[in-house]
Amino acid sequence: MVTEIVALQSGRQQDILRRALRDRVVRVKDLAAEFGVHEMTVRRDLDALCEQGKLERVHGGARLPERGSEELSHQLRAGQHVEAKERIARAALALIQDGDTVALDASTTSLALARLLPSKQVQAIACSLDTANVLAAGGVPFLLVGGNFHVPARSFVGAFFMDTMSRLHPDRVFFSAKAYTPETGFTDPHLPEVGAKQTLIRSGGSAVALLDSSKLGRRALATIATHADIQTFITETEPPEAIRAQLEADDIQLIVAG
Protein backbone atom coordinates (compact mmCIF):
# COMPACT_ATOMS: atom_id res chain seq x y z
CA MET A 1 0.00 0.00 0.00
CA VAL A 2 2.80 2.41 0.90
CA THR A 3 4.52 1.66 -2.41
CA GLU A 4 1.31 2.44 -4.30
CA ILE A 5 0.95 5.77 -2.50
CA VAL A 6 4.55 6.74 -3.27
CA ALA A 7 4.04 5.82 -6.94
CA LEU A 8 0.91 7.97 -7.10
CA GLN A 9 2.72 10.89 -5.52
CA SER A 10 5.64 10.51 -7.90
CA GLY A 11 3.34 10.44 -10.93
CA ARG A 12 1.40 13.48 -9.76
CA GLN A 13 4.59 15.39 -9.04
CA GLN A 14 5.89 14.58 -12.52
CA ASP A 15 2.65 15.98 -13.94
CA ILE A 16 3.05 19.11 -11.81
CA LEU A 17 6.58 19.57 -13.18
CA ARG A 18 5.32 19.22 -16.75
CA ARG A 19 2.70 21.89 -16.13
CA ALA A 20 5.31 24.16 -14.56
CA LEU A 21 7.51 23.67 -17.60
CA ARG A 22 4.59 24.64 -19.83
CA ASP A 23 3.11 27.49 -17.77
CA ARG A 24 6.12 28.67 -15.68
CA VAL A 25 3.82 29.18 -12.64
CA VAL A 26 1.37 26.64 -11.15
CA ARG A 27 -1.36 27.44 -8.63
CA VAL A 28 -2.45 25.23 -5.72
CA LYS A 29 -6.15 25.76 -6.38
CA ASP A 30 -5.86 24.90 -10.09
CA LEU A 31 -3.78 21.77 -9.45
CA ALA A 32 -6.13 20.53 -6.74
CA ALA A 33 -9.10 20.85 -9.11
CA GLU A 34 -7.24 19.24 -11.99
CA PHE A 35 -6.01 16.21 -10.01
CA GLY A 36 -9.10 15.87 -7.83
CA VAL A 37 -7.17 16.04 -4.56
CA HIS A 38 -7.20 18.29 -1.51
CA GLU A 39 -5.24 21.55 -1.67
CA MET A 40 -3.15 20.36 1.28
CA THR A 41 -2.04 17.36 -0.81
CA VAL A 42 -0.91 19.69 -3.58
CA ARG A 43 0.96 21.87 -1.09
CA ARG A 44 2.84 18.80 0.16
CA ASP A 45 3.74 17.93 -3.43
CA LEU A 46 4.99 21.46 -4.05
CA ASP A 47 6.98 21.44 -0.80
CA ALA A 48 8.65 18.17 -1.84
CA LEU A 49 9.51 19.53 -5.29
CA CYS A 50 10.87 22.73 -3.76
CA GLU A 51 13.04 20.75 -1.35
CA GLN A 52 14.49 18.96 -4.41
CA GLY A 53 15.27 22.33 -5.99
CA LYS A 54 12.91 21.75 -8.93
CA LEU A 55 10.43 24.50 -8.05
CA GLU A 56 10.29 27.68 -5.96
CA ARG A 57 7.29 28.58 -3.85
CA VAL A 58 5.34 31.75 -4.62
CA HIS A 59 2.12 33.04 -3.10
CA GLY A 60 -0.59 30.54 -3.91
CA GLY A 61 1.62 28.11 -5.80
CA ALA A 62 5.10 27.59 -7.22
CA ARG A 63 7.25 28.49 -10.21
CA LEU A 64 10.27 27.23 -12.08
CA PRO A 65 13.61 28.35 -10.65
CA GLU A 66 15.54 30.88 -12.68
CA ARG A 67 17.30 29.18 -15.62
CA GLY A 68 15.86 25.84 -14.47
CA SER A 69 13.51 24.95 -17.32
CA GLU A 70 16.08 23.37 -19.63
CA GLU A 71 17.46 21.07 -16.94
CA LEU A 72 13.94 20.16 -15.86
CA SER A 73 12.99 19.36 -19.47
CA HIS A 74 15.90 16.94 -19.67
CA GLN A 75 15.03 15.30 -16.34
CA LEU A 76 11.43 14.74 -17.39
CA ARG A 77 12.45 13.30 -20.73
CA ALA A 78 14.86 10.89 -19.03
CA GLY A 79 12.07 9.65 -16.78
CA GLN A 80 9.62 8.82 -19.57
CA HIS A 81 9.09 5.34 -21.05
CA VAL A 82 12.00 3.94 -19.03
CA GLU A 83 11.01 0.28 -19.37
CA ALA A 84 10.57 0.60 -23.15
CA LYS A 85 13.98 2.25 -23.51
CA GLU A 86 15.64 -0.47 -21.47
CA ARG A 87 14.08 -3.20 -23.62
CA ILE A 88 15.20 -1.42 -26.78
CA ALA A 89 18.70 -1.02 -25.36
CA ARG A 90 18.98 -4.74 -24.61
CA ALA A 91 17.94 -5.56 -28.17
CA ALA A 92 20.48 -3.06 -29.51
CA LEU A 93 23.23 -4.60 -27.38
CA ALA A 94 22.72 -7.93 -29.14
CA LEU A 95 23.77 -6.30 -32.43
CA ILE A 96 27.15 -5.24 -31.04
CA GLN A 97 30.17 -7.50 -31.41
CA ASP A 98 33.34 -7.42 -29.35
CA GLY A 99 35.86 -5.19 -31.08
CA ASP A 100 33.24 -2.83 -32.53
CA THR A 101 33.45 0.93 -32.32
CA VAL A 102 29.97 2.24 -31.55
CA ALA A 103 28.71 5.82 -31.65
CA LEU A 104 25.84 6.91 -29.40
CA ASP A 105 23.75 10.02 -29.93
CA ALA A 106 22.57 12.14 -26.99
CA SER A 107 19.16 10.48 -26.65
CA THR A 108 18.04 8.91 -23.40
CA THR A 109 17.53 5.61 -25.25
CA SER A 110 21.17 5.59 -26.32
CA LEU A 111 22.03 6.42 -22.72
CA ALA A 112 20.23 3.23 -21.66
CA LEU A 113 22.42 1.34 -24.14
CA ALA A 114 25.56 3.01 -22.77
CA ARG A 115 24.76 1.53 -19.35
CA LEU A 116 24.94 -1.97 -20.87
CA LEU A 117 28.18 -1.55 -22.80
CA PRO A 118 30.51 -2.69 -19.98
CA SER A 119 29.43 -6.24 -20.88
CA LYS A 120 31.10 -5.86 -24.30
CA GLN A 121 34.68 -5.30 -25.40
CA VAL A 122 34.07 -2.16 -27.44
CA GLN A 123 35.20 1.40 -27.94
CA ALA A 124 32.54 4.08 -27.89
CA ILE A 125 32.04 7.56 -29.28
CA ALA A 126 29.94 9.79 -27.03
CA CYS A 127 28.06 12.93 -28.07
CA SER A 128 26.75 14.00 -24.66
CA LEU A 129 27.97 14.61 -21.13
CA ASP A 130 25.58 12.07 -19.64
CA THR A 131 26.77 9.32 -21.99
CA ALA A 132 30.41 10.16 -21.26
CA ASN A 133 29.77 9.94 -17.51
CA VAL A 134 28.04 6.56 -17.83
CA LEU A 135 30.82 5.15 -20.03
CA ALA A 136 33.50 6.42 -17.68
CA ALA A 137 31.75 4.89 -14.67
CA GLY A 138 31.50 1.56 -16.51
CA GLY A 139 35.13 1.51 -17.58
CA VAL A 140 34.27 1.61 -21.30
CA PRO A 141 36.98 3.30 -23.41
CA PHE A 142 35.44 6.21 -25.29
CA LEU A 143 36.02 9.37 -27.27
CA LEU A 144 33.92 12.43 -26.43
CA VAL A 145 33.19 14.60 -29.47
CA GLY A 146 32.73 18.20 -28.34
CA GLY A 147 31.27 21.35 -29.81
CA ASN A 148 28.62 23.87 -28.81
CA PHE A 149 26.79 22.61 -25.72
CA HIS A 150 23.03 22.15 -26.23
CA VAL A 151 21.64 22.30 -22.69
CA PRO A 152 18.20 20.63 -23.11
CA ALA A 153 19.76 17.44 -24.54
CA ARG A 154 23.10 17.89 -22.73
CA SER A 155 24.65 17.23 -26.13
CA PHE A 156 27.24 18.77 -28.41
CA VAL A 157 26.27 20.32 -31.72
CA GLY A 158 27.55 22.84 -34.25
CA ALA A 159 30.31 23.13 -36.82
CA PHE A 160 33.11 21.85 -34.58
CA PHE A 161 31.14 18.73 -33.70
CA MET A 162 30.17 18.03 -37.30
CA ASP A 163 33.70 18.57 -38.64
CA THR A 164 35.19 16.25 -36.02
CA MET A 165 32.49 13.60 -36.36
CA SER A 166 32.81 13.52 -40.16
CA ARG A 167 36.42 12.36 -39.73
CA LEU A 168 35.45 9.39 -37.56
CA HIS A 169 34.06 6.10 -38.84
CA PRO A 170 32.37 3.92 -36.19
CA ASP A 171 31.10 0.46 -37.06
CA ARG A 172 27.62 1.20 -35.77
CA VAL A 173 25.70 4.37 -34.95
CA PHE A 174 22.78 4.27 -32.53
CA PHE A 175 20.37 7.20 -32.55
CA SER A 176 16.84 8.23 -31.65
CA ALA A 177 14.50 11.04 -32.67
CA LYS A 178 11.60 13.00 -31.26
CA ALA A 179 9.18 11.66 -33.89
CA TYR A 180 8.84 9.31 -36.84
CA THR A 181 6.58 8.54 -39.78
CA PRO A 182 7.55 6.61 -42.92
CA GLU A 183 6.78 9.73 -44.97
CA THR A 184 8.83 12.29 -43.01
CA GLY A 185 11.41 9.89 -41.60
CA PHE A 186 13.05 10.54 -38.23
CA THR A 187 12.47 14.14 -37.15
CA ASP A 188 13.49 16.61 -34.44
CA PRO A 189 12.44 20.23 -33.72
CA HIS A 190 15.92 21.57 -32.89
CA LEU A 191 17.89 22.32 -36.06
CA PRO A 192 21.43 22.19 -34.60
CA GLU A 193 20.57 18.78 -33.10
CA VAL A 194 19.32 17.67 -36.53
CA GLY A 195 22.60 18.67 -38.18
CA ALA A 196 24.67 16.88 -35.55
CA LYS A 197 22.66 13.66 -35.84
CA GLN A 198 22.81 13.75 -39.64
CA THR A 199 26.60 13.90 -39.50
CA LEU A 200 26.69 11.16 -36.88
CA ILE A 201 24.53 8.83 -38.96
CA ARG A 202 26.52 9.43 -42.16
CA SER A 203 29.77 8.62 -40.35
CA GLY A 204 28.88 5.03 -39.45
CA GLY A 205 29.11 1.74 -41.25
CA SER A 206 25.54 0.99 -40.19
CA ALA A 207 22.84 3.09 -38.50
CA VAL A 208 20.36 1.73 -35.97
CA ALA A 209 17.25 3.72 -35.04
CA LEU A 210 16.08 3.31 -31.43
CA LEU A 211 12.49 4.53 -31.05
CA ASP A 212 9.96 3.69 -28.38
CA SER A 213 6.39 3.46 -29.59
CA SER A 214 5.44 6.93 -28.27
CA LYS A 215 7.46 8.44 -31.14
CA LEU A 216 5.66 6.55 -33.93
CA GLY A 217 3.13 8.34 -36.11
CA ARG A 218 4.34 11.79 -35.04
CA ARG A 219 6.35 14.42 -36.86
CA ALA A 220 8.64 17.28 -35.82
CA LEU A 221 10.13 20.21 -37.70
CA ALA A 222 13.11 18.74 -39.55
CA THR A 223 14.19 15.36 -40.88
CA ILE A 224 17.26 13.73 -39.36
CA ALA A 225 17.23 10.61 -41.53
CA THR A 226 15.02 8.62 -43.88
CA HIS A 227 14.75 4.89 -44.52
CA ALA A 228 17.58 5.22 -47.04
CA ASP A 229 19.95 6.19 -44.22
CA ILE A 230 19.37 3.30 -41.79
CA GLN A 231 19.74 -0.46 -41.71
CA THR A 232 17.92 -1.44 -38.51
CA PHE A 233 14.86 -0.14 -36.63
CA ILE A 234 14.27 -1.19 -33.00
CA THR A 235 11.09 -0.49 -31.04
CA GLU A 236 9.42 -2.21 -28.08
CA THR A 237 5.97 -3.03 -29.48
CA GLU A 238 4.62 -4.18 -32.81
CA PRO A 239 4.35 -1.06 -35.01
CA PRO A 240 1.26 -0.34 -37.12
CA GLU A 241 1.01 -2.46 -40.26
CA ALA A 242 1.71 0.52 -42.54
CA ILE A 243 5.05 1.14 -40.83
CA ARG A 244 5.97 -2.55 -40.81
CA ALA A 245 5.13 -2.86 -44.51
CA GLN A 246 7.19 0.19 -45.47
CA LEU A 247 10.19 -0.99 -43.45
CA GLU A 248 10.00 -4.36 -45.17
CA ALA A 249 9.65 -2.75 -48.60
CA ASP A 250 12.77 -0.67 -47.93
CA ASP A 251 14.72 -3.72 -46.72
CA ILE A 252 15.16 -2.41 -43.18
CA GLN A 253 15.53 -4.92 -40.36
CA LEU A 254 12.76 -4.49 -37.81
CA ILE A 255 13.43 -5.70 -34.26
CA VAL A 256 10.59 -5.68 -31.72
CA ALA A 257 12.29 -5.80 -28.34
CA GLY A 258 10.75 -8.37 -26.01
C-alpha positions as CSV (number, residue, x, y, z in Angstrom):
1,M,0.0,0.0,0.0
2,V,2.8,2.4,0.9
3,T,4.5,1.7,-2.4
4,E,1.3,2.4,-4.3
5,I,0.9,5.8,-2.5
6,V,4.6,6.7,-3.3
7,A,4.0,5.8,-6.9
8,L,0.9,8.0,-7.1
9,Q,2.7,10.9,-5.5
10,S,5.6,10.5,-7.9
11,G,3.3,10.4,-10.9
12,R,1.4,13.5,-9.8
13,Q,4.6,15.4,-9.0
14,Q,5.9,14.6,-12.5
15,D,2.7,16.0,-13.9
16,I,3.1,19.1,-11.8
17,L,6.6,19.6,-13.2
18,R,5.3,19.2,-16.8
19,R,2.7,21.9,-16.1
20,A,5.3,24.2,-14.6
21,L,7.5,23.7,-17.6
22,R,4.6,24.6,-19.8
23,D,3.1,27.5,-17.8
24,R,6.1,28.7,-15.7
25,V,3.8,29.2,-12.6
26,V,1.4,26.6,-11.1
27,R,-1.4,27.4,-8.6
28,V,-2.5,25.2,-5.7
29,K,-6.2,25.8,-6.4
30,D,-5.9,24.9,-10.1
31,L,-3.8,21.8,-9.4
32,A,-6.1,20.5,-6.7
33,A,-9.1,20.9,-9.1
34,E,-7.2,19.2,-12.0
35,F,-6.0,16.2,-10.0
36,G,-9.1,15.9,-7.8
37,V,-7.2,16.0,-4.6
38,H,-7.2,18.3,-1.5
39,E,-5.2,21.6,-1.7
40,M,-3.2,20.4,1.3
41,T,-2.0,17.4,-0.8
42,V,-0.9,19.7,-3.6
43,R,1.0,21.9,-1.1
44,R,2.8,18.8,0.2
45,D,3.7,17.9,-3.4
46,L,5.0,21.5,-4.1
47,D,7.0,21.4,-0.8
48,A,8.6,18.2,-1.8
49,L,9.5,19.5,-5.3
50,C,10.9,22.7,-3.8
51,E,13.0,20.7,-1.3
52,Q,14.5,19.0,-4.4
53,G,15.3,22.3,-6.0
54,K,12.9,21.8,-8.9
55,L,10.4,24.5,-8.0
56,E,10.3,27.7,-6.0
57,R,7.3,28.6,-3.8
58,V,5.3,31.8,-4.6
59,H,2.1,33.0,-3.1
60,G,-0.6,30.5,-3.9
61,G,1.6,28.1,-5.8
62,A,5.1,27.6,-7.2
63,R,7.3,28.5,-10.2
64,L,10.3,27.2,-12.1
65,P,13.6,28.4,-10.7
66,E,15.5,30.9,-12.7
67,R,17.3,29.2,-15.6
68,G,15.9,25.8,-14.5
69,S,13.5,25.0,-17.3
70,E,16.1,23.4,-19.6
71,E,17.5,21.1,-16.9
72,L,13.9,20.2,-15.9
73,S,13.0,19.4,-19.5
74,H,15.9,16.9,-19.7
75,Q,15.0,15.3,-16.3
76,L,11.4,14.7,-17.4
77,R,12.5,13.3,-20.7
78,A,14.9,10.9,-19.0
79,G,12.1,9.6,-16.8
80,Q,9.6,8.8,-19.6
81,H,9.1,5.3,-21.1
82,V,12.0,3.9,-19.0
83,E,11.0,0.3,-19.4
84,A,10.6,0.6,-23.1
85,K,14.0,2.2,-23.5
86,E,15.6,-0.5,-21.5
87,R,14.1,-3.2,-23.6
88,I,15.2,-1.4,-26.8
89,A,18.7,-1.0,-25.4
90,R,19.0,-4.7,-24.6
91,A,17.9,-5.6,-28.2
92,A,20.5,-3.1,-29.5
93,L,23.2,-4.6,-27.4
94,A,22.7,-7.9,-29.1
95,L,23.8,-6.3,-32.4
96,I,27.2,-5.2,-31.0
97,Q,30.2,-7.5,-31.4
98,D,33.3,-7.4,-29.3
99,G,35.9,-5.2,-31.1
100,D,33.2,-2.8,-32.5
101,T,33.5,0.9,-32.3
102,V,30.0,2.2,-31.6
103,A,28.7,5.8,-31.6
104,L,25.8,6.9,-29.4
105,D,23.8,10.0,-29.9
106,A,22.6,12.1,-27.0
107,S,19.2,10.5,-26.7
108,T,18.0,8.9,-23.4
109,T,17.5,5.6,-25.2
110,S,21.2,5.6,-26.3
111,L,22.0,6.4,-22.7
112,A,20.2,3.2,-21.7
113,L,22.4,1.3,-24.1
114,A,25.6,3.0,-22.8
115,R,24.8,1.5,-19.3
116,L,24.9,-2.0,-20.9
117,L,28.2,-1.5,-22.8
118,P,30.5,-2.7,-20.0
119,S,29.4,-6.2,-20.9
120,K,31.1,-5.9,-24.3
121,Q,34.7,-5.3,-25.4
122,V,34.1,-2.2,-27.4
123,Q,35.2,1.4,-27.9
124,A,32.5,4.1,-27.9
125,I,32.0,7.6,-29.3
126,A,29.9,9.8,-27.0
127,C,28.1,12.9,-28.1
128,S,26.7,14.0,-24.7
129,L,28.0,14.6,-21.1
130,D,25.6,12.1,-19.6
131,T,26.8,9.3,-22.0
132,A,30.4,10.2,-21.3
133,N,29.8,9.9,-17.5
134,V,28.0,6.6,-17.8
135,L,30.8,5.1,-20.0
136,A,33.5,6.4,-17.7
137,A,31.8,4.9,-14.7
138,G,31.5,1.6,-16.5
139,G,35.1,1.5,-17.6
140,V,34.3,1.6,-21.3
141,P,37.0,3.3,-23.4
142,F,35.4,6.2,-25.3
143,L,36.0,9.4,-27.3
144,L,33.9,12.4,-26.4
145,V,33.2,14.6,-29.5
146,G,32.7,18.2,-28.3
147,G,31.3,21.4,-29.8
148,N,28.6,23.9,-28.8
149,F,26.8,22.6,-25.7
150,H,23.0,22.1,-26.2
151,V,21.6,22.3,-22.7
152,P,18.2,20.6,-23.1
153,A,19.8,17.4,-24.5
154,R,23.1,17.9,-22.7
155,S,24.6,17.2,-26.1
156,F,27.2,18.8,-28.4
157,V,26.3,20.3,-31.7
158,G,27.5,22.8,-34.2
159,A,30.3,23.1,-36.8
160,F,33.1,21.9,-34.6
161,F,31.1,18.7,-33.7
162,M,30.2,18.0,-37.3
163,D,33.7,18.6,-38.6
164,T,35.2,16.3,-36.0
165,M,32.5,13.6,-36.4
166,S,32.8,13.5,-40.2
167,R,36.4,12.4,-39.7
168,L,35.4,9.4,-37.6
169,H,34.1,6.1,-38.8
170,P,32.4,3.9,-36.2
171,D,31.1,0.5,-37.1
172,R,27.6,1.2,-35.8
173,V,25.7,4.4,-35.0
174,F,22.8,4.3,-32.5
175,F,20.4,7.2,-32.6
176,S,16.8,8.2,-31.7
177,A,14.5,11.0,-32.7
178,K,11.6,13.0,-31.3
179,A,9.2,11.7,-33.9
180,Y,8.8,9.3,-36.8
181,T,6.6,8.5,-39.8
182,P,7.5,6.6,-42.9
183,E,6.8,9.7,-45.0
184,T,8.8,12.3,-43.0
185,G,11.4,9.9,-41.6
186,F,13.1,10.5,-38.2
187,T,12.5,14.1,-37.2
188,D,13.5,16.6,-34.4
189,P,12.4,20.2,-33.7
190,H,15.9,21.6,-32.9
191,L,17.9,22.3,-36.1
192,P,21.4,22.2,-34.6
193,E,20.6,18.8,-33.1
194,V,19.3,17.7,-36.5
195,G,22.6,18.7,-38.2
196,A,24.7,16.9,-35.6
197,K,22.7,13.7,-35.8
198,Q,22.8,13.7,-39.6
199,T,26.6,13.9,-39.5
200,L,26.7,11.2,-36.9
201,I,24.5,8.8,-39.0
202,R,26.5,9.4,-42.2
203,S,29.8,8.6,-40.4
204,G,28.9,5.0,-39.4
205,G,29.1,1.7,-41.3
206,S,25.5,1.0,-40.2
207,A,22.8,3.1,-38.5
208,V,20.4,1.7,-36.0
209,A,17.2,3.7,-35.0
210,L,16.1,3.3,-31.4
211,L,12.5,4.5,-31.1
212,D,10.0,3.7,-28.4
213,S,6.4,3.5,-29.6
214,S,5.4,6.9,-28.3
215,K,7.5,8.4,-31.1
216,L,5.7,6.6,-33.9
217,G,3.1,8.3,-36.1
218,R,4.3,11.8,-35.0
219,R,6.3,14.4,-36.9
220,A,8.6,17.3,-35.8
221,L,10.1,20.2,-37.7
222,A,13.1,18.7,-39.6
223,T,14.2,15.4,-40.9
224,I,17.3,13.7,-39.4
225,A,17.2,10.6,-41.5
226,T,15.0,8.6,-43.9
227,H,14.7,4.9,-44.5
228,A,17.6,5.2,-47.0
229,D,20.0,6.2,-44.2
230,I,19.4,3.3,-41.8
231,Q,19.7,-0.5,-41.7
232,T,17.9,-1.4,-38.5
233,F,14.9,-0.1,-36.6
234,I,14.3,-1.2,-33.0
235,T,11.1,-0.5,-31.0
236,E,9.4,-2.2,-28.1
237,T,6.0,-3.0,-29.5
238,E,4.6,-4.2,-32.8
239,P,4.4,-1.1,-35.0
240,P,1.3,-0.3,-37.1
241,E,1.0,-2.5,-40.3
242,A,1.7,0.5,-42.5
243,I,5.0,1.1,-40.8
244,R,6.0,-2.5,-40.8
245,A,5.1,-2.9,-44.5
246,Q,7.2,0.2,-45.5
247,L,10.2,-1.0,-43.5
248,E,10.0,-4.4,-45.2
249,A,9.7,-2.7,-48.6
250,D,12.8,-0.7,-47.9
251,D,14.7,-3.7,-46.7
252,I,15.2,-2.4,-43.2
253,Q,15.5,-4.9,-40.4
254,L,12.8,-4.5,-37.8
255,I,13.4,-5.7,-34.3
256,V,10.6,-5.7,-31.7
257,A,12.3,-5.8,-28.3
258,G,10.7,-8.4,-26.0
